[in-house]
Amino acid sequence: MTTNTQTTTRNQVEAGYETSKFALGVGMTMAALVGIWGATCLVSALVSTGPMNVLKAYFTAMLG
């Protein structure tokens, strides 16, 4: 009489790896949203006041 034995293996997931992968994804998403928001604000300023006024205001803000 032959007995068939079946072995099962489970792939264990490292919680630290998964957590850091999730945190990196969230961080990259937030950075992309901030970048898109900044570009949108810049385009809005260029449309509403004109490029020369935006440059003038930028240099005034930097130099005081």
Summary of the structure (lengths in Angstrom):
residues: 64
radius of gyration: 27.2
end to end distance: 92.8
largest distance: 92.8
contacts: 97
relative contact order: 0.06
helix: 75%
strand: 0%
